[in-house]
Amino acid sequence: MIGLISATAAGAAARDRLAAAWPDRTRVYDGPVPGAVRAAFAACEQVVCFLATGAVVRLIAPLLSDKASDAGVVCVDEGGRFAVSLVGGHGGGANELAREVGDVLGARPVVTTATDAVHVTALDTLGLPVEGDVAGVSRALLDGEPVALRAEVPWPLPALPVGEEGSYTVRLTDRHTSPREREVVLRPPSLVVGVGASRGAPVEEVLGLVEAAVRDAGLSVRSVAELATVDAKAGEPGIVRAAERLGVPLVTYPAEELAGVDVPNPSGAPLAAVGTPSVAEAAALARAGRGGELLVAKRKSERTDGRPAMATCAVVRRPARGRLAVVGLGPGARDLLTPRAEAELRRAAVLVGLDQYVDQIRDLLRPGTRVLESGLGAEEERARTAVEEARRGQAVALIGSGDAGVYAMASPALAEASDDIDVVGVPGVTAALAAGAVLGAPLGHDHVSISLSDLHTPWEVIERRVRAAAEADLVVTFYNPRSRGRDWQLPKALSVLAEHREPATPAGVVRNASRPDESVRLTTLAALDPATVDMMTVVTVGNTATREIAGRMVTPRGYRWQHTGRAEQGERAVSR
């Protein structure tokens, strides 16, 4: 919950705007400001104060205890110009909250934490448990001192300016170990614990078994990602509460699915009780997926009262799943690059892309990002490289112009990928949409995009598609319309359209849509000169309803109210 506090009418107005935008996330604290601040700071994860920063500093100073547990605090000036991350920038989420508040109120977020200022990934924002000399290692990263990465288990981390050697160390491990001097230990969520229990098993017995099994194997409880069991035990209180105390989800599987998992220690007892010869081992292996490593075979709890054990567990290390983000950069203008795309670029440890596209966004990459760039014609090589890097457990961004799924890199990459990596698609503004926005509203009704490049598609197939679009009276956008070595396809495509459309049909030619050297020409099907078109151009040809209206290309949607309005206007004109 986010507490909202204000002292004046102007502050209250901005406060109420934020409360209206986030009704389920916020709570307004009224009354005297000192008491409101104390109440909000104690009860909320985050606080937004519509007050001067100096006043807020004095009010919260006595309340601060530990940066890992203090609420994140953001200050907004009464003019709504700035949203200042004051306390708990990372641990309390105030930096991100300042950005969110800025988006809602139109305020400029002010973030002064050093790592954010220079775009270095902060160790305490990775979403992983972190131990050790966070401040010292972070300072070394900021100062450019050599920092070594010791990855004992592979995991898709974002970019970090680290190497193989250094006087400071970032260690990535699920082993039970204490940080050394000048070292930070990151705990990846790499362990799955399968759990079985008799009805009524106490939570202390289940939790004690899990912790002992992990600890005795030399592993860290902080790397336990999930508990897994059979569906029949989904509501078993001892298992449910053990997961709650560990702060991890509980995942369950049908008995018939677990019965098909090959395990080293099957037993007749669970088979008779729940229908599978293994619960603990089978559930852990099922959850870990292909390549899971059984670290602790089935182990029973130990009781001091002489009664039979009521719980079993097994521990499996799940294989690291690399992450491939296929990112569309849009048509070229920075303000048409989506926030999600920018976030994925900053998250990537490895960037793969066409050299000219890499140049467009190089300034957005975090220090330490490994860039693999290549030239035109190497699309398949880039796709394979991106998938291979993800299979090594890396966080990879594969970039393409426009939307990566439209005549770009998503198709060849996903054809190479399998279910052993996570794939995220990030949509982008396509060239057709950018050109359409410049022309007016040519895509207001049914439309189709067709690439005229016969590099990957035989011309006979392309021509058949153009003819079908012409016969169906679809607005057509031509991608890759003409190059120096391929100059006859566009005239041929236009002649096919001309068999079904009037010579005066509006047509738009847009080159470098949204870029500084953008050029736009609104013409007709008959007057369109292919010689003025190149590979940086998008050509849009209207359908039989498309019109030029006030210098804009418009394809009517066909709304009834528009027809009614025109008819009424005509009747009024006749009556006059």
N, C-alpha and C positions, 0 to 999 in steps of 0.2 A: 504494500500500500504506500502511496505517496501523500505525505501531508502537505497541505497548502496553507500558507500564512501570509496575511497582509495587514497593513496598518492604516492605509489611506484609501480614499475612494478610487483613485487612479490604480493603485495596486489591486484593489478588490475587483475592478473591472477586468484586469488581465488575469487575475486568479480565476474568476468565474468563466472566462473563455477557456482556460485550461481544464477546469472541472467539467465543462460541457463537452469538451473534446474527449476526455478520458473519464467518463462517469464511473466505470468499474475499477479504475486504478487509483482514484484520488479520494481524499477526504479533507474537507475544509475545517480548519481549526479557528474558531472565533474567540472573542474575549481578549483580555490583556495579552499583549504580544509575548512578554517573558513566559507566562504560564503556557501559552499556546505552543511556543517553541519547545519547552520542556516536555510537554505531553506528546507532541509529534515526534520528537527525537527518540523518545522511549518506545513509542508504539509502532512507528513506521520504518520501513527499510530505507526510504528516501524522503527528503524534505525539500520543497521549493519555497523560498522566502522572497516575497515581493518587497524587499527592503534594501537599504544600503548595505554594502558588504561589511563596512566597519561595525555597524550595529549588530549584524548577524555574528561576526567574529566574537564580539563581547558576550553575546547571549549563549553561544554554544561552547565557548572555551571551557567552562566548568563541567560540561557534559561529556567531553571527549575522553575516551579510555584506551581504545586500541584500533589501529587502522584496519584491522581485519574484520572488526565487528561493528564499528561506528556506522551510523546511517550516512548515506551520501547526501550532500547538501549543495543545492544550486541557488544562487541569488539572481533575481531579475530586477533590474532598475525600474522605477515607476513609469518611465517612458517606454518600457518594453523594447529597448534597443539592444540590450545585452543579456545573455544567460550565462552566468559565471559559475563554472565548476569550482566550488570552494573547498569542500572536504570530501574525502572518499572517492577520489577520481576513478581509481581502478577497483578497489575492494568494495566500495559502496555504489559503484556504477554511476557516479555523478558526471563523468565525462560524457558518456553516452546519453544520459538524461539531459544534459545541457544541449546536446545536439537535437534531441527530440523536442524539447521545449522550444528551441529556436525554430524548428520546422512549423510548430503550431502557431506560435505568436509572431513569426517573422522577425525574431531577434537573432543577433549574431552570437553563436556560441563562443565562449572564451574558455579555452582549455590550456593550462600552463604546465601540466606535467611534462617532464623532460622527454620521455619516450614518445609521447604524442606530438610534441613540438617538432621532433626531427624524424618522425615516422618509423622509429625503431619499435619492433614488437615488444610489448611489456610482458615480462615473464609471469606476472600475476594476472594477466588477462587471457591466458591460453585455455582456460576452462579445465585445467588439470590441477590436482593438489600440488602445491609447491612448498618445499622446505629448504632451509639453509640461508645462505647469505644473499638474499634477494637484492638488497640495496647495493652491496658491493659488486656483484656480478652485473647488475643493471648499469651501474656507473661505468664499469669497464666496457660494456657494449656501447654506451654513449660516447665514451672517450676514444673509441677505436682501438682499445687495447686488445691483444690476442686472447680470445676466449675459445676453449675447446669444447666440442660437442661429443659426449660419450653416449651413444645410443645403444644400450644393451638389448632393447627390443625396438623394432621398427614401429614408427607411428607418424601419421601425417601432420607434422608441425608446420606452422607458417614460417615465412622467411625469418631467419636470424643471422646476423653478421658473425658467424662462428666458423671455426676451422678445425683442423685435426690436432693442433697443438696450441697451448696457451697457458698463462699463469692463473687463469680463472677457468672454471669448468661448469658446463651445464650437463648434468647426467640424467638420462631418461631411462628409468628402470622400474620394474615392478617387484624387485627384490627388497627384502627388509634390510635396510642399511641406513646409517646416519650420515648426513652431509659432512664432508671434510671442510677444512678451512678453504675459503674462497670458492666454495662450490654451492650450486643450487641443484636440488634433486626434484625432478618432475616425475609424477606418478601417472602413467597412462592407464586408462580403464581396460586393462588387458585380460582380467581374470573373470571367469564365470564359475560360480559355485553351484553345483547341483545338490539339492537337498531332498531327503525323504524323511518322513516322520510318522510315528504312530499317532492315532487319534489322542488328543489331549497332551501331546508332548509340550513341556514347559518352554517358554521362549528362552529362558536362561540356558536350558540344555541345548537347544538348537543353536543359539548365538554363540555359546561357549564352544561348541564343536566346530563351527565355522571358523571362528577366530583362532582356535588352537591348530586346526588343520592348515590354515594359511600360514600362521606363524612358524609352525614346526617344519614347514617346507622351505623356510627362508624367504617367504614372500610377504608383501605389504598388504594389509587389509585395505589401505587407501587405494589400491589398484583393483579392488573388487568392483566390477561394473554391474553385475546382476546376480540374483538368485534365480534358479530354475527348478521346476518340479513338475509333477504330473497334474493334469486337470483336476483329478479327484481331490487334490490337496490345495486347491486354489484358495480355499477359505479356512485352512487350518490355522488357528490363531497363533500357534508358536512359530510357524514359518512366516506368516504375514507380519507379525511384530518384529521378528528378527530382521526382515528386509527393511522395515521402517527404521529400526535403530541403526542399521548400517547406512541408511539414506540411499538405498538402491531399489530399482524396480524388481518386482517378482514376475517372472515369465513362466507360463505353464504350457504343457503339450498334452495332446490326447494320448492315452495309454497305447493305442495301436501304433502311433507314430514312434513312440519310445521303444516299443517291442521290436521295431525294425532296425534299431541302432546296435551295431556290433560293439559289445563291451567285454572287458576281461573278467568281470566278476558277476555273472548272472546268478540269480537266486530264485528259489521257488516261493519264498515268503511274499515278496511284492507281486509276483505273478498271481498268487492266490488272492491277495488283498485288493489290488488295483488293476490287474490285467496286463502287467508287463514284468519281465524278469529283472529289470533294472530301472530304478528311478534316479538316483543320484548321478551315477556315471552317465546314463543315457541322456538325461536332461541337460547336463553340462555339455556333453559332446554335441547334442543336437543344437544347442544355442550357439556354441562356438562356430559351428559350420565346418565346411571342408577345410582340413588342415589344422584343426584344433589339436592341441597337445595335452594329453592327460598328465598332469603334474602330481596329483594326489589321487590314488585309486580309492575306491569306496572305503570309507572309514566310519566306524560306529562311535557314538558318544560313550563316555565312561561315567558310570554312576557310583556314588559312594555308599548308597543304601543297599547295594546288593541286588537291586532289581534289574531286569533286562533293559538294554539300551533302547531308547525311544526315537533316536534320530541317526541318520546317516548323511554323509556328504562326500563329494568328490570335487576336485578343483581342476579346471581346464584353462589353459592359456589360449585365447582366441587369436587367430592370425591377424596381423595388422591389415586393415583395408585401406588402400590408398584412395585418394579422392581426386576425381577429375571433374573440374568445372569447365564446361564449354560455354564461352562467354562471347556474346555479341556486342561489338563496340559501337554499333550505330553507324550512321552515314559519315561521320567524321568530325562533326562539331562537338566540342567538349561538353556543352550544356545538353546535348542529346545522349550522352553516355549515362546510363541509368545508375542510381545509387547502388543497386544490387550488384551491377557489374563492377563498379569501383570497389565495393567491399570484397568481391572475389579476387580482384587483382591484388589487393593488399593482403589477402589471406594466403595467396599462393607462395610456395617455396620454389616452385619451378614454373616458368612461363614459356610456352611454346607458341610460335606464331610467325607469320610472314614479316620479313624485316621492316617493311614500310608501315605495317600496323603496329609493330612493337615501338617504333619511333613515336607514334601518336600518343602512347600512354606510358612511356618509359619513366616519366617523372612521378607517376603514381605508385611505382613499385617500391616496396620496402627494402632497406639495405639488407643485403644477403640473398636477395632473390637471384636464382640461377636462370639465365635467359638463354634459350635455345631457339635461334632464329635462322630462317632460310629464305631463299628467294622464290620467285614465281615458278610454278610447275612442280613444286615439291609437296603438294598437299597430302598425298598418301604417306610420304615419309614423316611429315609433321604429325599426322594422325597416329601412326605406329609409335613414334617417339613419345607422344603424350601418354598413350595407354601403357607403354613399357615403364615409364617413370612412375605412373600411378601404381602399377603392380609391384614396384619396389617399396611401396608404402609412402610415397610422397604426396604432398598436396599440390596438385597441378592445375594450372589454368591454360586452356587452349583457346586462343582468340581468333576471331574472324570478324569481318566488317558486317555492318547491318545486323541482321539476326543470324546467329551461327547455324541455325537450322535451315536457312533459305540459301541454297546454292553456296554453302560454306562448309565449315569444318565438322559440324555435328554428325552428318551422315557418315563420312569415312571413319570418324573416330568411334562411333557407336557400332559400326560394322566390325571393328577390330576388338572392341571391348566385350567382356563376358560378365558373369555375375560375381567375379572375384574382386571387383572394385566398386566404389560408390560413384555414381555419375550425377552431376547436377547441371541442368540446363538453365542458362541465364539469357532471357530474351532481350533482343535489341530492336531499335527502330530500323526498319528495312529501308533500302533505297527507294522502293516503290512508294512507301508511306511518306518519306521525306519529299520525294518529287511530287507526290499528290498534294501534299500540304502547300507546296509552293505554287502549284498550278491552280489550286482552288479546291474542288471536290470531285475529281474525275472518278473516284472509286466509290461513289455514293450508292451504287447498286452492284449487282453481281459482276465479278471481275476475275481475271486469271493472270498469272505471271508465267511467262514462257522464256526460257533461255534460248538464244539463237546460236549458241556455241555448239558445233558438232564435234567437239573434241571427245566428249564422252557419250554423245547420243547421235545416232545416224540421222542425216538430214531427212530421210524419208519419214522417220518418226516425228521429228520436229514439225515438218510440213503438215503431217496429218493432224497434229494437235492444233496448229494455227488454223487449219481449215475447220476443225470442229468448233473452235472458239468463235470463228467468224459466223458459222451457220447458227450457233447458239446465241448470237448477238450479245456476247460478253465484252465488257471493256477489257482491253489487253495491254499489259505492261511487258515490254520486251527488255530482258536483261541481256548483257553481253551482245549488244546489237551489231557491232561492227569493229573490226580490227584491221590492221594494215594487210595481214595475210588472209583476211576473210571478209570480203567486201560485197559479196553478191547476195548473202542470205537475207539481209534486211530488205532490199528492194523486192525480193521474191515474196517475203512475208507480207509486205504492204500490198503487193498485187493480189495476193490471196484475199486479204481483207477487203480490197476494193471490189471484189466480185460480189460482195454482200452489203456494202455500205456506200453511201453517197460520197462524191468527191469532197464535199464541204464538211464532212465529219471532222469535228475538232480533234486535234492531236497535239500533244505536248512533248517538248524535247528539253530535258533538264540535265545539265552537266555539273558534276561535283555538287550535288544537292547538299545544302547546309554549310558548305565550306566557304572560305573567303573569296575564292574565285568562281563561285556559283554563277551559272548562266541559265536563263530560262527563255524559251521561245514557244509561244502559242501559235500554232499554224493549223493546217488542215491535212487530211489524208492525201489529197492530191498534190499539195504544195510542199510536203515534207521532203527535204533534200537529204538523202542518206549520206552525202559527202560531208555534212556538218556533224555527223555522229561518230563517236568513238567508244572505247570500252569504259570510259568514265561517265557515259551518258545512259540515262534511262528514257525510253520512248514509251509514251502512253497514248493509245488510240481509243477514242470513245466508241460507244455503241450508237444505235440509231436514235436514242433519246438524248444523247449528250449534246449540250449547247454551250456556246460562249456567251456569258452573261457578265457585262461590265468588265470585260477583259479577263474573266476567269473561266476556267473549264469546269463545267458542272454537269454531273450525271444525276438527274432527278431520282429520288428514292421512290416516287410514286405514291406519296401520302394522299389519302382521300381529301383531307382538309385543304391541301394545296389546290387540288382540282376544284373543290367547292369554292374556295376563295377566289380563284381566277374566274369561275362562272359568275359569282356575285359581282365581281368588279366589272365584268362584261355587261351584265344586266344594268348596273348603275350607269355605265357609259351610254348604253342605248337609251335609257330613260331620260338622260340629260339631252 
